[in-house]
């Protein structure tokens, strides 16, 4: 139980499968906003009703029930609106099921940890990563009661899982809880009500290839004109032909504009979502589409010219460049960000740090090596106990968002991303690399971890030596380091002469014949076995 776990193999991260771009709807009239609110409210009520029906069906749901639900929505909206609503409902139900399974696994892990610690004597210390007993009888008693609470929760979750019962809140459970704590959330009742209604609106339509401009329900022309196919109940509000409402504004996508224009010109599918930001009092439209699977480079090709090891932390990214043999090159780099403030500010900080890192890697044509982090099972109370600050630290690290941002941004710049197992990188990096890399300043533990991550991505062991030192300085027992690949040209030869001004005398091992072993008085070389004879005496000595 206390042994080292097996380290998973490194792999090249595949590129993103979809693209989403956003633009604001500027210049909307009051009539436009009224129509958008009415359409969103009507379709939102239909989406809530459909979600209720899907949750009631549970595991007994089949294709025929799906068709009945779609027919029930069609006569109040349209067949395309009904298809978008039912597909969104299925995605929401499946996401809730995955979250339910993750919650069950977290409860099981917590119960196993508590049981193990309760079985240990009070005050017993842990060893080799295995937790020991609790500190006092009082804590032991409190944890024994918490064990029963977790077991009751697990029984309830297992019953819901087997019955296919899920609990979903349209609009978000977090926002629903804010209703009872408005002062703590910094909201008034009117502000909360507006935000609650906006989150429950439904204004999104799936794309259709072959239809005009890739979408028949929400259509955006190359000139930026936005028109919406109104539901049957609101057909009287149409100001365009065929029951469509045309907005007064024009949309311009600043990001990926050419790619979007090529898709709609070819009538390829583009999905749109219109949403309202209550904080900024602005309307936005998001366009999204799927990309064909991109063939990634092989792991050997990513390792060919070396790469950059990246260690992600709570406030910065530590990076260090390594050559193909695993040797650190140059100085470590640090890319800071601050995870404070609003969600938009945190996301902007992450993007700013990533673009600086990617631009640096792209200039040197290097791949990136990053840990495949997942803290979903590592931030529980039972895992870290009283270490509240550490639990808060890892809970605040945006691992999923940073990983998604990194993959999508790297694909745009043509930078390959290699994911490695995060096991023991910080510990072994500090143990084997922090002290040897100390020159004018001592590298941080995170810098050493970046070296360990890069070496693991290159296929080298993190340790600097593969065997203990031999009993003598000779290499008769084999080469001791793994810095050069066996068979490399010049691996055992002299080091290249350092550039710089010439001096009167060369130091030890720096002369012109430093690598010529035959020029030295060493056993086993030809210089020792040449014939030797004494020169004749000078004439001045012979005459005497």
One Martini backbone bead per residue (centre of mass of N, CA, C, O) as a GRO file, in nm:
protein
  544
    1UNK     BB    1   0.053   0.064  -0.015
    2UNK     BB    2   0.346   0.232   0.004
    3UNK     BB    3   0.412   0.225  -0.280
    4UNK     BB    4   0.484   0.294  -0.592
    5UNK     BB    5   0.336   0.409  -0.856
    6UNK     BB    6   0.250   0.380  -1.169
    7UNK     BB    7   0.369   0.520  -1.460
    8UNK     BB    8   0.248   0.678  -1.711
    9UNK     BB    9   0.238   0.738  -2.029
   10UNK     BB   10   0.315   0.940  -2.269
   11UNK     BB   11   0.134   1.198  -2.468
   12UNK     BB   12  -0.032   1.335  -2.732
   13UNK     BB   13  -0.233   1.597  -2.761
   14UNK     BB   14  -0.515   1.656  -2.894
   15UNK     BB   15  -0.698   1.851  -3.062
   16UNK     BB   16  -0.954   2.035  -3.114
   17UNK     BB   17  -1.308   1.975  -3.208
   18UNK     BB   18  -1.376   2.287  -3.160
   19UNK     BB   19  -1.548   2.610  -3.218
   20UNK     BB   20  -1.560   2.942  -3.051
   21UNK     BB   21  -1.734   3.250  -3.105
   22UNK     BB   22  -1.765   3.607  -3.016
   23UNK     BB   23  -2.031   3.862  -3.012
   24UNK     BB   24  -2.180   4.164  -3.012
   25UNK     BB   25  -2.504   4.330  -2.984
   26UNK     BB   26  -2.515   4.623  -3.149
   27UNK     BB   27  -2.799   4.829  -3.176
   28UNK     BB   28  -3.043   4.762  -3.021
   29UNK     BB   29  -3.365   4.770  -2.988
   30UNK     BB   30  -3.640   4.755  -2.795
   31UNK     BB   31  -3.782   4.549  -2.976
   32UNK     BB   32  -3.557   4.343  -2.988
   33UNK     BB   33  -3.541   4.279  -2.683
   34UNK     BB   34  -3.834   4.188  -2.654
   35UNK     BB   35  -3.820   3.947  -2.847
   36UNK     BB   36  -3.588   3.794  -2.709
   37UNK     BB   37  -3.735   3.756  -2.438
   38UNK     BB   38  -3.982   3.600  -2.544
   39UNK     BB   39  -3.834   3.367  -2.679
   40UNK     BB   40  -3.664   3.275  -2.435
   41UNK     BB   41  -3.901   3.221  -2.241
   42UNK     BB   42  -4.057   3.014  -2.407
   43UNK     BB   43  -3.821   2.809  -2.458
   44UNK     BB   44  -3.750   2.774  -2.156
   45UNK     BB   45  -4.016   2.637  -2.071
   46UNK     BB   46  -3.983   2.396  -2.267
   47UNK     BB   47  -3.711   2.298  -2.150
   48UNK     BB   48  -3.813   2.238  -1.864
   49UNK     BB   49  -4.028   2.032  -1.946
   50UNK     BB   50  -3.834   1.835  -2.092
   51UNK     BB   51  -3.646   1.778  -1.849
   52UNK     BB   52  -3.862   1.652  -1.671
   53UNK     BB   53  -3.927   1.416  -1.862
   54UNK     BB   54  -3.641   1.295  -1.873
   55UNK     BB   55  -3.604   1.242  -1.565
   56UNK     BB   56  -3.857   1.057  -1.536
   57UNK     BB   57  -3.754   0.824  -1.728
   58UNK     BB   58  -3.460   0.765  -1.715
   59UNK     BB   59  -3.354   0.441  -1.811
   60UNK     BB   60  -3.630   0.407  -2.005
   61UNK     BB   61  -3.523   0.553  -2.233
   62UNK     BB   62  -3.606   0.618  -2.580
   63UNK     BB   63  -3.669   0.691  -2.907
   64UNK     BB   64  -3.979   0.720  -2.878
   65UNK     BB   65  -3.978   0.929  -2.650
   66UNK     BB   66  -3.825   1.140  -2.804
   67UNK     BB   67  -4.037   1.180  -3.028
   68UNK     BB   68  -4.268   1.269  -2.838
   69UNK     BB   69  -4.127   1.519  -2.724
   70UNK     BB   70  -4.086   1.662  -2.997
   71UNK     BB   71  -4.387   1.679  -3.079
   72UNK     BB   72  -4.475   1.849  -2.826
   73UNK     BB   73  -4.286   2.103  -2.922
   74UNK     BB   74  -4.353   2.172  -3.222
   75UNK     BB   75  -4.642   2.317  -3.204
   76UNK     BB   76  -4.505   2.563  -3.024
   77UNK     BB   77  -4.272   2.600  -3.246
   78UNK     BB   78  -4.052   2.378  -3.392
   79UNK     BB   79  -3.858   2.134  -3.516
   80UNK     BB   80  -3.585   2.276  -3.462
   81UNK     BB   81  -3.630   2.372  -3.176
   82UNK     BB   82  -3.693   2.088  -3.065
   83UNK     BB   83  -3.417   1.962  -3.133
   84UNK     BB   84  -3.245   2.154  -2.957
   85UNK     BB   85  -3.382   2.094  -2.686
   86UNK     BB   86  -3.341   1.782  -2.671
   87UNK     BB   87  -3.030   1.786  -2.696
   88UNK     BB   88  -2.979   1.959  -2.446
   89UNK     BB   89  -3.113   1.767  -2.245
   90UNK     BB   90  -2.927   1.522  -2.288
   91UNK     BB   91  -2.664   1.665  -2.207
   92UNK     BB   92  -2.754   1.741  -1.918
   93UNK     BB   93  -2.813   1.454  -1.816
   94UNK     BB   94  -2.530   1.332  -1.871
   95UNK     BB   95  -2.370   1.530  -1.694
   96UNK     BB   96  -2.509   1.454  -1.428
   97UNK     BB   97  -2.423   1.158  -1.426
   98UNK     BB   98  -2.119   1.209  -1.411
   99UNK     BB   99  -2.131   1.371  -1.146
  100UNK     BB  100  -2.255   1.143  -0.977
  101UNK     BB  101  -2.020   0.942  -1.007
  102UNK     BB  102  -1.800   1.126  -0.886
  103UNK     BB  103  -1.936   1.150  -0.608
  104UNK     BB  104  -1.923   0.851  -0.536
  105UNK     BB  105  -1.615   0.822  -0.551
  106UNK     BB  106  -1.559   1.033  -0.328
  107UNK     BB  107  -1.708   0.884  -0.099
  108UNK     BB  108  -1.542   0.623  -0.108
  109UNK     BB  109  -1.266   0.750  -0.047
  110UNK     BB  110  -1.347   0.872   0.229
  111UNK     BB  111  -1.429   0.609   0.372
  112UNK     BB  112  -1.156   0.461   0.346
  113UNK     BB  113  -0.988   0.667   0.503
  114UNK     BB  114  -1.142   0.660   0.772
  115UNK     BB  115  -1.116   0.360   0.829
  116UNK     BB  116  -0.811   0.351   0.843
  117UNK     BB  117  -0.770   0.567   1.074
  118UNK     BB  118  -0.951   0.419   1.285
  119UNK     BB  119  -0.761   0.154   1.292
  120UNK     BB  120  -0.566   0.334   1.423
  121UNK     BB  121  -0.390   0.459   1.649
  122UNK     BB  122  -0.370   0.710   1.852
  123UNK     BB  123  -0.105   0.902   1.707
  124UNK     BB  124  -0.030   0.766   1.459
  125UNK     BB  125   0.202   0.746   1.211
  126UNK     BB  126   0.284   0.785   0.902
  127UNK     BB  127   0.388   0.609   0.588
  128UNK     BB  128   0.451   0.630   0.267
  129UNK     BB  129   0.158   0.789   0.226
  130UNK     BB  130   0.028   0.672   0.484
  131UNK     BB  131  -0.203   0.720   0.698
  132UNK     BB  132  -0.273   0.771   1.016
  133UNK     BB  133  -0.386   0.855   1.294
  134UNK     BB  134  -0.543   1.032   1.512
  135UNK     BB  135  -0.469   1.276   1.751
  136UNK     BB  136  -0.748   1.224   1.900
  137UNK     BB  137  -1.037   1.125   2.053
  138UNK     BB  138  -1.211   1.351   1.947
  139UNK     BB  139  -1.149   1.312   1.647
  140UNK     BB  140  -1.229   1.016   1.631
  141UNK     BB  141  -1.530   1.061   1.702
  142UNK     BB  142  -1.600   1.261   1.473
  143UNK     BB  143  -1.521   1.062   1.238
  144UNK     BB  144  -1.720   0.838   1.310
  145UNK     BB  145  -1.970   1.015   1.245
  146UNK     BB  146  -1.892   1.089   0.953
  147UNK     BB  147  -1.903   0.803   0.842
  148UNK     BB  148  -2.213   0.772   0.863
  149UNK     BB  149  -2.284   1.008   0.679
  150UNK     BB  150  -2.140   0.901   0.422
  151UNK     BB  151  -2.295   0.634   0.405
  152UNK     BB  152  -2.575   0.759   0.365
  153UNK     BB  153  -2.506   0.912   0.108
  154UNK     BB  154  -2.418   0.667  -0.060
  155UNK     BB  155  -2.688   0.518  -0.057
  156UNK     BB  156  -2.849   0.743  -0.200
  157UNK     BB  157  -2.673   0.759  -0.460
  158UNK     BB  158  -2.705   0.463  -0.543
  159UNK     BB  159  -3.010   0.468  -0.575
  160UNK     BB  160  -3.014   0.688  -0.796
  161UNK     BB  161  -2.830   0.543  -0.999
  162UNK     BB  162  -3.001   0.281  -1.040
  163UNK     BB  163  -3.270   0.459  -1.115
  164UNK     BB  164  -3.190   0.729  -1.282
  165UNK     BB  165  -3.164   0.968  -1.075
  166UNK     BB  166  -3.183   1.322  -1.115
  167UNK     BB  167  -3.051   1.662  -1.032
  168UNK     BB  168  -3.173   1.959  -1.186
  169UNK     BB  169  -3.078   2.310  -1.252
  170UNK     BB  170  -3.207   2.564  -1.413
  171UNK     BB  171  -2.939   2.809  -1.378
  172UNK     BB  172  -2.826   2.693  -1.119
  173UNK     BB  173  -2.745   2.613  -0.793
  174UNK     BB  174  -2.587   2.861  -0.704
  175UNK     BB  175  -2.803   3.075  -0.778
  176UNK     BB  176  -3.024   2.955  -0.599
  177UNK     BB  177  -2.874   3.003  -0.323
  178UNK     BB  178  -2.866   3.319  -0.347
  179UNK     BB  179  -3.163   3.375  -0.266
  180UNK     BB  180  -3.085   3.322   0.059
  181UNK     BB  181  -2.801   3.519  -0.002
  182UNK     BB  182  -2.794   3.825  -0.107
  183UNK     BB  183  -2.586   3.980   0.065
  184UNK     BB  184  -2.341   3.790   0.011
  185UNK     BB  185  -2.377   3.824  -0.316
  186UNK     BB  186  -2.455   4.129  -0.393
  187UNK     BB  187  -2.783   4.125  -0.416
  188UNK     BB  188  -3.081   4.184  -0.533
  189UNK     BB  189  -3.385   4.074  -0.608
  190UNK     BB  190  -3.397   4.195  -0.894
  191UNK     BB  191  -3.120   4.096  -0.991
  192UNK     BB  192  -3.168   3.800  -0.943
  193UNK     BB  193  -3.418   3.767  -1.124
  194UNK     BB  194  -3.284   3.850  -1.390
  195UNK     BB  195  -3.062   3.634  -1.384
  196UNK     BB  196  -3.245   3.385  -1.365
  197UNK     BB  197  -3.401   3.428  -1.630
  198UNK     BB  198  -3.156   3.442  -1.824
  199UNK     BB  199  -3.048   3.147  -1.758
  200UNK     BB  200  -3.343   3.014  -1.860
  201UNK     BB  201  -3.306   3.075  -2.129
  202UNK     BB  202  -3.371   2.992  -2.492
  203UNK     BB  203  -3.106   3.066  -2.759
  204UNK     BB  204  -3.056   2.788  -2.950
  205UNK     BB  205  -2.900   2.657  -3.259
  206UNK     BB  206  -2.853   2.420  -3.479
  207UNK     BB  207  -2.680   2.314  -3.737
  208UNK     BB  208  -2.700   2.292  -4.115
  209UNK     BB  209  -2.614   2.125  -4.374
  210UNK     BB  210  -2.726   2.294  -4.680
  211UNK     BB  211  -2.813   2.539  -4.562
  212UNK     BB  212  -2.852   2.860  -4.529
  213UNK     BB  213  -2.567   2.949  -4.369
  214UNK     BB  214  -2.597   2.678  -4.169
  215UNK     BB  215  -2.888   2.811  -4.070
  216UNK     BB  216  -3.246   2.826  -4.014
  217UNK     BB  217  -3.302   2.972  -3.736
  218UNK     BB  218  -3.014   3.113  -3.701
  219UNK     BB  219  -2.921   3.386  -3.906
  220UNK     BB  220  -2.601   3.475  -4.070
  221UNK     BB  221  -2.469   3.686  -4.273
  222UNK     BB  222  -2.194   3.815  -4.427
  223UNK     BB  223  -2.302   4.114  -4.332
  224UNK     BB  224  -2.444   4.056  -4.025
  225UNK     BB  225  -2.729   3.953  -4.042
  226UNK     BB  226  -2.997   3.896  -3.808
  227UNK     BB  227  -3.210   3.604  -3.789
  228UNK     BB  228  -3.534   3.475  -3.666
  229UNK     BB  229  -3.720   3.197  -3.605
  230UNK     BB  230  -4.027   3.198  -3.502
  231UNK     BB  231  -4.243   3.085  -3.314
  232UNK     BB  232  -4.571   3.014  -3.342
  233UNK     BB  233  -4.667   3.197  -3.093
  234UNK     BB  234  -4.471   3.454  -3.235
  235UNK     BB  235  -4.542   3.523  -3.544
  236UNK     BB  236  -4.663   3.825  -3.515
  237UNK     BB  237  -4.352   3.961  -3.480
  238UNK     BB  238  -4.282   3.970  -3.764
  239UNK     BB  239  -4.048   4.155  -4.015
  240UNK     BB  240  -4.033   3.907  -4.212
  241UNK     BB  241  -4.008   3.656  -4.401
  242UNK     BB  242  -4.122   3.351  -4.293
  243UNK     BB  243  -4.131   3.425  -3.979
  244UNK     BB  244  -3.914   3.656  -3.940
  245UNK     BB  245  -3.661   3.819  -3.738
  246UNK     BB  246  -3.492   4.130  -3.775
  247UNK     BB  247  -3.224   4.279  -3.676
  248UNK     BB  248  -3.070   4.603  -3.649
  249UNK     BB  249  -2.806   4.475  -3.635
  250UNK     BB  250  -2.449   4.404  -3.661
  251UNK     BB  251  -2.213   4.141  -3.715
  252UNK     BB  252  -1.871   4.099  -3.582
  253UNK     BB  253  -1.599   3.880  -3.622
  254UNK     BB  254  -1.275   3.903  -3.508
  255UNK     BB  255  -1.257   3.596  -3.466
  256UNK     BB  256  -1.239   3.391  -3.725
  257UNK     BB  257  -1.374   3.526  -3.979
  258UNK     BB  258  -1.281   3.361  -4.228
  259UNK     BB  259  -1.376   3.084  -4.135
  260UNK     BB  260  -1.673   3.159  -4.104
  261UNK     BB  261  -1.720   3.263  -4.396
  262UNK     BB  262  -1.654   2.993  -4.538
  263UNK     BB  263  -1.883   2.827  -4.415
  264UNK     BB  264  -2.135   2.998  -4.502
  265UNK     BB  265  -2.065   2.995  -4.807
  266UNK     BB  266  -2.088   2.657  -4.796
  267UNK     BB  267  -2.322   2.564  -4.604
  268UNK     BB  268  -2.217   2.512  -4.318
  269UNK     BB  269  -2.234   2.421  -4.004
  270UNK     BB  270  -2.378   2.659  -3.756
  271UNK     BB  271  -2.389   2.744  -3.428
  272UNK     BB  272  -2.619   2.932  -3.211
  273UNK     BB  273  -2.595   3.180  -2.933
  274UNK     BB  274  -2.812   3.371  -2.727
  275UNK     BB  275  -2.712   3.614  -2.475
  276UNK     BB  276  -2.738   3.762  -2.142
  277UNK     BB  277  -2.566   4.023  -1.967
  278UNK     BB  278  -2.637   4.161  -1.665
  279UNK     BB  279  -2.376   4.315  -1.578
  280UNK     BB  280  -2.344   4.468  -1.879
  281UNK     BB  281  -2.594   4.497  -2.059
  282UNK     BB  282  -2.560   4.253  -2.284
  283UNK     BB  283  -2.551   4.115  -2.606
  284UNK     BB  284  -2.482   3.781  -2.734
  285UNK     BB  285  -2.299   3.588  -2.987
  286UNK     BB  286  -2.244   3.234  -3.057
  287UNK     BB  287  -2.016   3.056  -3.256
  288UNK     BB  288  -2.024   2.707  -3.370
  289UNK     BB  289  -1.797   2.428  -3.453
  290UNK     BB  290  -1.669   2.153  -3.622
  291UNK     BB  291  -1.378   1.970  -3.651
  292UNK     BB  292  -1.174   1.786  -3.796
  293UNK     BB  293  -0.960   1.553  -3.737
  294UNK     BB  294  -0.635   1.594  -3.621
  295UNK     BB  295  -0.319   1.504  -3.699
  296UNK     BB  296  -0.081   1.419  -3.497
  297UNK     BB  297   0.211   1.401  -3.384
  298UNK     BB  298   0.457   1.228  -3.282
  299UNK     BB  299   0.650   1.162  -3.012
  300UNK     BB  300   0.924   1.158  -3.160
  301UNK     BB  301   0.890   1.435  -3.301
  302UNK     BB  302   0.856   1.603  -3.036
  303UNK     BB  303   1.156   1.507  -2.926
  304UNK     BB  304   1.378   1.589  -3.131
  305UNK     BB  305   1.431   1.917  -3.031
  306UNK     BB  306   1.298   1.917  -2.784
  307UNK     BB  307   1.166   2.092  -2.486
  308UNK     BB  308   0.909   2.218  -2.258
  309UNK     BB  309   0.885   2.241  -1.923
  310UNK     BB  310   0.573   2.248  -1.727
  311UNK     BB  311   0.471   2.411  -1.421
  312UNK     BB  312   0.181   2.421  -1.238
  313UNK     BB  313   0.042   2.691  -1.049
  314UNK     BB  314  -0.133   2.922  -0.858
  315UNK     BB  315   0.060   3.189  -0.996
  316UNK     BB  316   0.232   3.007  -1.209
  317UNK     BB  317   0.465   2.932  -1.477
  318UNK     BB  318   0.708   2.683  -1.501
  319UNK     BB  319   0.998   2.700  -1.722
  320UNK     BB  320   1.208   2.462  -1.921
  321UNK     BB  321   1.461   2.400  -2.131
  322UNK     BB  322   1.522   2.105  -2.339
  323UNK     BB  323   1.695   1.874  -2.471
  324UNK     BB  324   1.703   1.555  -2.613
  325UNK     BB  325   1.883   1.457  -2.342
  326UNK     BB  326   1.774   1.637  -2.079
  327UNK     BB  327   1.906   1.918  -2.083
  328UNK     BB  328   1.934   2.213  -1.957
  329UNK     BB  329   1.852   2.534  -2.110
  330UNK     BB  330   1.941   2.791  -1.971
  331UNK     BB  331   1.683   2.965  -1.826
  332UNK     BB  332   1.431   3.006  -1.639
  333UNK     BB  333   1.076   3.048  -1.659
  334UNK     BB  334   0.814   3.302  -1.582
  335UNK     BB  335   0.441   3.294  -1.562
  336UNK     BB  336   0.218   3.512  -1.455
  337UNK     BB  337  -0.080   3.501  -1.235
  338UNK     BB  338  -0.420   3.604  -1.127
  339UNK     BB  339  -0.678   3.448  -0.910
  340UNK     BB  340  -0.870   3.715  -0.919
  341UNK     BB  341  -1.185   3.799  -0.910
  342UNK     BB  342  -1.337   3.753  -1.177
  343UNK     BB  343  -1.384   3.527  -1.424
  344UNK     BB  344  -1.280   3.707  -1.656
  345UNK     BB  345  -1.010   3.782  -1.521
  346UNK     BB  346  -0.897   3.497  -1.484
  347UNK     BB  347  -0.908   3.417  -1.783
  348UNK     BB  348  -0.720   3.643  -1.883
  349UNK     BB  349  -0.471   3.558  -1.721
  350UNK     BB  350  -0.436   3.279  -1.846
  351UNK     BB  351  -0.412   3.370  -2.144
  352UNK     BB  352  -0.163   3.553  -2.106
  353UNK     BB  353   0.033   3.332  -2.008
  354UNK     BB  354   0.001   3.136  -2.250
  355UNK     BB  355   0.090   3.322  -2.485
  356UNK     BB  356   0.379   3.362  -2.383
  357UNK     BB  357   0.460   3.065  -2.382
  358UNK     BB  358   0.392   2.999  -2.683
  359UNK     BB  359   0.572   3.209  -2.819
  360UNK     BB  360   0.837   3.099  -2.707
  361UNK     BB  361   0.808   2.810  -2.830
  362UNK     BB  362   0.768   2.899  -3.131
  363UNK     BB  363   1.045   3.040  -3.176
  364UNK     BB  364   1.195   2.740  -3.109
  365UNK     BB  365   1.035   2.489  -3.201
  366UNK     BB  366   0.863   2.373  -2.946
  367UNK     BB  367   0.748   2.169  -2.719
  368UNK     BB  368   0.508   2.075  -2.468
  369UNK     BB  369   0.525   1.990  -2.115
  370UNK     BB  370   0.252   1.851  -1.923
  371UNK     BB  371   0.047   1.787  -1.678
  372UNK     BB  372  -0.207   1.541  -1.594
  373UNK     BB  373  -0.430   1.696  -1.424
  374UNK     BB  374  -0.639   1.580  -1.125
  375UNK     BB  375  -0.828   1.716  -0.839
  376UNK     BB  376  -1.101   1.561  -0.773
  377UNK     BB  377  -0.951   1.346  -0.547
  378UNK     BB  378  -0.746   1.576  -0.379
  379UNK     BB  379  -0.974   1.790  -0.211
  380UNK     BB  380  -1.042   1.652   0.047
  381UNK     BB  381  -1.077   1.618   0.382
  382UNK     BB  382  -0.961   1.321   0.406
  383UNK     BB  383  -0.690   1.366   0.254
  384UNK     BB  384  -0.585   1.656   0.425
  385UNK     BB  385  -0.755   1.760   0.650
  386UNK     BB  386  -0.615   2.044   0.810
  387UNK     BB  387  -0.525   2.146   0.516
  388UNK     BB  388  -0.680   2.417   0.414
  389UNK     BB  389  -0.485   2.578   0.236
  390UNK     BB  390  -0.427   2.347   0.037
  391UNK     BB  391  -0.718   2.296  -0.051
  392UNK     BB  392  -0.760   2.586  -0.158
  393UNK     BB  393  -0.533   2.583  -0.364
  394UNK     BB  394  -0.628   2.337  -0.548
  395UNK     BB  395  -0.917   2.451  -0.594
  396UNK     BB  396  -0.806   2.723  -0.751
  397UNK     BB  397  -0.696   2.551  -0.977
  398UNK     BB  398  -0.731   2.574  -1.339
  399UNK     BB  399  -0.695   2.290  -1.492
  400UNK     BB  400  -0.917   2.260  -1.707
  401UNK     BB  401  -0.896   2.542  -1.837
  402UNK     BB  402  -0.593   2.538  -1.902
  403UNK     BB  403  -0.598   2.288  -2.079
  404UNK     BB  404  -0.801   2.392  -2.291
  405UNK     BB  405  -0.650   2.650  -2.368
  406UNK     BB  406  -0.380   2.526  -2.451
  407UNK     BB  407  -0.477   2.343  -2.682
  408UNK     BB  408  -0.615   2.561  -2.860
  409UNK     BB  409  -0.371   2.762  -2.880
  410UNK     BB  410  -0.158   2.560  -2.986
  411UNK     BB  411  -0.301   2.489  -3.254
  412UNK     BB  412  -0.271   2.776  -3.381
  413UNK     BB  413   0.066   2.771  -3.349
  414UNK     BB  414   0.186   2.469  -3.377
  415UNK     BB  415   0.193   2.336  -3.087
  416UNK     BB  416   0.304   2.077  -2.905
  417UNK     BB  417   0.143   1.852  -2.667
  418UNK     BB  418   0.265   1.692  -2.370
  419UNK     BB  419   0.157   1.437  -2.159
  420UNK     BB  420   0.208   1.366  -1.810
  421UNK     BB  421   0.278   1.218  -1.528
  422UNK     BB  422   0.258   1.365  -1.193
  423UNK     BB  423   0.437   1.168  -1.051
  424UNK     BB  424   0.693   1.296  -0.847
  425UNK     BB  425   0.805   1.564  -0.977
  426UNK     BB  426   0.863   1.753  -0.735
  427UNK     BB  427   1.034   1.562  -0.559
  428UNK     BB  428   1.250   1.464  -0.774
  429UNK     BB  429   1.337   1.739  -0.877
  430UNK     BB  430   1.450   1.844  -0.602
  431UNK     BB  431   1.647   1.599  -0.551
  432UNK     BB  432   1.810   1.598  -0.855
  433UNK     BB  433   1.809   1.937  -0.956
  434UNK     BB  434   1.833   2.183  -0.763
  435UNK     BB  435   2.139   2.169  -0.686
  436UNK     BB  436   2.291   2.131  -0.968
  437UNK     BB  437   2.147   2.417  -1.084
  438UNK     BB  438   2.326   2.585  -0.905
  439UNK     BB  439   2.463   2.910  -0.933
  440UNK     BB  440   2.382   3.221  -0.880
  441UNK     BB  441   2.108   3.067  -0.834
  442UNK     BB  442   1.842   2.911  -0.686
  443UNK     BB  443   1.621   2.706  -0.780
  444UNK     BB  444   1.317   2.618  -0.771
  445UNK     BB  445   1.096   2.368  -0.727
  446UNK     BB  446   0.945   2.432  -0.996
  447UNK     BB  447   1.187   2.421  -1.184
  448UNK     BB  448   1.260   2.126  -1.122
  449UNK     BB  449   0.984   2.014  -1.215
  450UNK     BB  450   1.014   2.097  -1.512
  451UNK     BB  451   1.250   1.906  -1.568
  452UNK     BB  452   1.102   1.644  -1.493
  453UNK     BB  453   0.879   1.671  -1.706
  454UNK     BB  454   1.064   1.681  -1.956
  455UNK     BB  455   1.208   1.406  -1.914
  456UNK     BB  456   0.951   1.233  -1.924
  457UNK     BB  457   0.869   1.321  -2.215
  458UNK     BB  458   1.156   1.213  -2.339
  459UNK     BB  459   1.214   0.923  -2.174
  460UNK     BB  460   1.359   1.001  -1.919
  461UNK     BB  461   1.488   0.986  -1.633
  462UNK     BB  462   1.503   1.185  -1.355
  463UNK     BB  463   1.751   1.077  -1.289
  464UNK     BB  464   2.101   1.136  -1.331
  465UNK     BB  465   2.142   0.832  -1.245
  466UNK     BB  466   2.154   0.469  -1.305
  467UNK     BB  467   2.398   0.435  -1.097
  468UNK     BB  468   2.616   0.382  -0.883
  469UNK     BB  469   2.914   0.445  -0.797
  470UNK     BB  470   3.205   0.331  -0.854
  471UNK     BB  471   3.507   0.224  -0.699
  472UNK     BB  472   3.613   0.385  -0.952
  473UNK     BB  473   3.703   0.613  -1.219
  474UNK     BB  474   3.649   0.415  -1.413
  475UNK     BB  475   3.467   0.289  -1.716
  476UNK     BB  476   3.447  -0.031  -1.693
  477UNK     BB  477   3.131  -0.042  -1.583
  478UNK     BB  478   3.038   0.213  -1.726
  479UNK     BB  479   2.831   0.456  -1.799
  480UNK     BB  480   2.678   0.677  -1.556
  481UNK     BB  481   2.523   0.855  -1.752
  482UNK     BB  482   2.218   1.013  -1.932
  483UNK     BB  483   2.296   1.266  -2.124
  484UNK     BB  484   2.380   1.055  -2.347
  485UNK     BB  485   2.339   0.878  -2.616
  486UNK     BB  486   2.409   0.590  -2.727
  487UNK     BB  487   2.622   0.653  -3.011
  488UNK     BB  488   2.720   0.926  -2.999
  489UNK     BB  489   2.903   1.154  -3.136
  490UNK     BB  490   3.155   1.236  -2.916
  491UNK     BB  491   3.094   1.123  -2.625
  492UNK     BB  492   3.422   1.059  -2.539
  493UNK     BB  493   3.532   1.317  -2.605
  494UNK     BB  494   3.626   1.620  -2.616
  495UNK     BB  495   3.570   1.924  -2.539
  496UNK     BB  496   3.505   2.211  -2.650
  497UNK     BB  497   3.638   2.499  -2.707
  498UNK     BB  498   3.637   2.789  -2.555
  499UNK     BB  499   3.547   3.090  -2.608
  500UNK     BB  500   3.802   3.346  -2.641
  501UNK     BB  501   4.065   3.466  -2.509
  502UNK     BB  502   4.394   3.424  -2.513
  503UNK     BB  503   4.639   3.268  -2.321
  504UNK     BB  504   4.947   3.179  -2.203
  505UNK     BB  505   4.792   2.956  -2.037
  506UNK     BB  506   4.675   2.636  -1.988
  507UNK     BB  507   4.482   2.451  -1.835
  508UNK     BB  508   4.367   2.181  -1.717
  509UNK     BB  509   4.244   2.018  -2.001
  510UNK     BB  510   4.298   2.283  -2.237
  511UNK     BB  511   4.463   2.190  -2.442
  512UNK     BB  512   4.531   2.077  -2.756
  513UNK     BB  513   4.587   1.770  -2.606
  514UNK     BB  514   4.351   1.681  -2.410
  515UNK     BB  515   4.225   1.431  -2.598
  516UNK     BB  516   4.520   1.303  -2.619
  517UNK     BB  517   4.622   1.010  -2.480
  518UNK     BB  518   4.906   0.968  -2.625
  519UNK     BB  519   5.039   1.242  -2.492
  520UNK     BB  520   5.037   1.075  -2.233
  521UNK     BB  521   5.138   0.919  -1.926
  522UNK     BB  522   4.978   0.628  -1.994
  523UNK     BB  523   4.853   0.339  -1.951
  524UNK     BB  524   4.800   0.168  -2.262
  525UNK     BB  525   4.980   0.347  -2.445
  526UNK     BB  526   5.204   0.430  -2.701
  527UNK     BB  527   5.390   0.631  -2.540
  528UNK     BB  528   5.521   0.390  -2.354
  529UNK     BB  529   5.630   0.179  -2.607
  530UNK     BB  530   5.862   0.326  -2.694
  531UNK     BB  531   6.171   0.359  -2.787
  532UNK     BB  532   6.475   0.398  -2.586
  533UNK     BB  533   6.746   0.654  -2.598
  534UNK     BB  534   7.058   0.794  -2.554
  535UNK     BB  535   7.219   1.058  -2.608
  536UNK     BB  536   7.488   1.197  -2.696
  537UNK     BB  537   7.750   1.356  -2.592
  538UNK     BB  538   7.899   1.626  -2.569
  539UNK     BB  539   8.210   1.745  -2.665
  540UNK     BB  540   8.288   1.886  -2.398
  541UNK     BB  541   8.268   1.617  -2.232
  542UNK     BB  542   8.461   1.430  -2.394
  543UNK     BB  543   8.733   1.587  -2.352
  544UNK     BB  544   8.728   1.534  -2.032
   0.00000   0.00000   0.00000
